[in-house]
């Protein structure tokens, strides 16, 4: 069952990457800092957002919530993505920041 969960999360992450690429932006995988959101989305005109990708219905861990709050205090937009239907709205929110 856990393998399916990971696959669903990877699929959502892949769709996010495709949508960002279609906007001619970059969707960079974050590694190295515990709790930091999975993806940093870079769009034209210096627009940046952080996206934590989750399996449908799953919530971020305590450390992930803490890191997103740290980033938000620095003025960055952070999102939790658990459904491909949310991708367009997240990209729009990053672009309009």
C-alpha positions, -999 to 999 in steps of 0.1 A, spaced: 0 0 0 28 24 9 43 19 -26 10 31 -41 11 62 -19 46 71 -30 36 66 -66 6 89 -63 28 116 -47 54 112 -75 27 115 -101 14 148 -85 50 161 -84 55 152 -120 24 170 -131 35 201 -112 68 200 -130 51 197 -164 27 226 -156 56 248 -145 77 239 -176 47 248 -198 49 283 -182 86 283 -191 95 282 -154 117 259 -133 105 234 -107 135 225 -86 137 195 -63 148 205 -28 172 183 -9 196 187 20 175 207 45 151 187 66 115 198 64 120 222 35 92 219 9 97 194 -19 98 219 -48 109 254 -54 89 269 -83 106 297 -102 85 317 -126 91 348 -148 97 382 -132 114 367 -101 83 349 -88 91 322 -63 69 297 -44 76 266 -23 54 235 -28 52 206 -4 37 176 -24 16 151 -5 -4 121 -12 -42 130 -14 -55 139 21 -21 137 38 -9 167 59 26 181 63 47 169 93 54 193 122 89 202 109 75 208 74 49 232 88 76 250 108 98 254 77 69 267 56 62 293 84 98 303 84 97 308 46 64 327 48 79 351 75 107 358 49 80 368 24 78 336 3 45 319 -7 42 282 4 17 257 -6 7 221 2 -3 202 -30 -22 169 -27 -43 170 -58 -34 177 -95 -65 199 -96 -47 224 -73 -17 229 -96 -32 257 -118 -43 277 -87 -9 274 -71 9 286 -102 -15 315 -105 -10 324 -69 28 324 -73 26 345 -105 3 371 -89 26 375 -59 
